Amino acid sequence: MIAKAQVVLKPTLPVTSEINLPFITQLISLFSRVWPVAGLAAAVTVNLAWIGFLGYEFSKLVDTVFF
């Protein structure tokens, strides 16, 4: 008895890279990588603005009360 080899073809998964993606998908991919950094930078900026504002107001209060 001779055994015959069976060939099973599996569909290959599509390989996607940024070069092959449409322009909009590339932008979404770029923003998904950038937004955490932009969000942290915005939070730091807002917090520093509040610190500066409150520090200025506190210094005016100290000047008014003690000097």
Beta strands, then each sheet from edge to edge (+ up, - down):
end
